Amino acid sequence: MRIFSPHHAPARTRLIALPAATLLLVACAATPPVPAPAAAPESVATAPYEAAVLADLLVAEVAAQRDALDISLAYYVETARTHNSPAVTGQAARLAAYLQQGPLALEMAERWLTQEPGNLTAREIAALSHIVAGNPEAAAYHIDQLLADNPQAGLIRLVAQAEGLDQAGNTQLLAALAQLTDRYPDQAPLWYARALHLHLQGELDAATDANERALKLNRRHEEAQLLRVRLLYEGEQHDAALRQAQRLVQQHPDARRPRILYVRLLLESGRQEEAVAQLRELAQRFPDDQDLRFSLALHGLQQGAYTSARETLEALLAEGYRPDQMHLYLAQLHEMRGDGAAALTHYLAVQEGDAALAAQLQAAQLYVQQGDTAAMRTLLARLREHHPAQLPALYAAEAQLLGHRDPDSALSLLDQALSELPDDTELLYARALVAERLGRIGQTEADLRRILELEPKDTDALNALGYTLTDRTDRHQEAFELIQQALHQQPDNPAIIDSMGWVLFKLGQYQEALTHLQRAYNMFPDAEVAAHLGEVLWALGRYDEARAIWDEAAADQPDSRHLREVRERLDPVSP
């Protein structure tokens, strides 16, 4: 991945950790779990079979005992297809389900049901196989048959068997269960499943109605109680949701999930002090559950509750819990709060794991921000020693950090790196950009063309070369052809769209240029794009609109040299 871009950094995205909707349909019922299918099926070779069949079954069982389950499954399936034996078919169905061989599991389960129509395990496997295949309507038929004699017991068995489903499978199971409320209107778990399904579809009012039906049938249904709180909050009834969550906490002081939900809602409502108090209560009641505290600290970070998040992360660090991760999050927290010195200390403390190198690179950047270029260079030299596989990226990172303050040193560093790795496109690209900054356009062009010799479809190089020829030479038609190739490969890249708008402007096609630049600015309101867009508007005589665009961009990026240069050139009397 390239560290550099000719212009425009990618927009940053915010990741929100949402609580997953769990499929605990039968709440407050003390029932033993149904065991998962055995990896090695029980023997079926004791029944009387002809010699060839018996040999196949023995091979299947020996393979299962040696954990060669795919081989075992193949023998069981072949025998099941040629012999009307419920025992063999059942083993094939169970083993196929265990190995997550959906089509085979469904085939064997349906064959088993023709042999033993009342077999509940066959019905469960058929239902879940349809779920995995994305056929909730077909699954609903089998679930209906499961529930016919004893709905409560059937649901308990089904949910226990469904524990291995992924999120998509859970969604399909909910859809299947939601279809059965009319047939079993007195089953709270089915109304809860319907409420969850409607909630996932964004139908809050209908979800609320279904959830209230579940609670009317079973006031102690914990999952439905929690869903009621979430539905109230998402329906903008924040105070009511918080009151309901607080009531659940008071009623169940030793239960984790009501208090966790309460903390989340307090954080999202900006009631930080109350959230901190509840977090401390959680830590006291569940002192050994560090994962829980960590999860809530991260949620606090996402909601801007920096004080409570910092306290929790520091406490976990003191307890020796995932020290590298704690240092990393504390570093990011301090950096967001503007405390560069504290952030630097924590970044440097991240020594192992996938994030260690990234943390050290961020520390190098903080050194530069603090004016300590020597410390940055020492750190990156050490990183190159310890991470030889990352040499190109580390050289490029150092050149980028040097580039704005000392581009001559950056260029010398990249010359040294390319003497070791002469055809590394990452380094060639980095040197091209530093050379452009120093006005050495010949070097820039040579390096970008070398990249295109090595990788003719390199989009970054096509765009960078086209943009350089547009901005720094009069070879605009040549630039247009390069940018056109890049845009064909990435038609929604705002940097390339900006380049196309800029070269069209240089070619005198002002209206077409305006269309591209307005689109680029809408996608990514960067100061450089604003400078280009304003200049086109100015050329069209739309001076007030140009000034408005420049003012808007300057409010976010007041130090932009692109805005300063264009205003000094076109509108020197403007304040």
Order of alpha helices (4+ residues) and beta strands (2+ residues): alpha-alpha-alpha-alpha-alpha-alpha-alpha-alpha-alpha-alpha-alpha-alpha-alpha-alpha-alpha-alpha-alpha-alpha-alpha-alpha-alpha-alpha-alpha-alpha-alpha-alpha-alpha-alpha-alpha-alpha-alpha
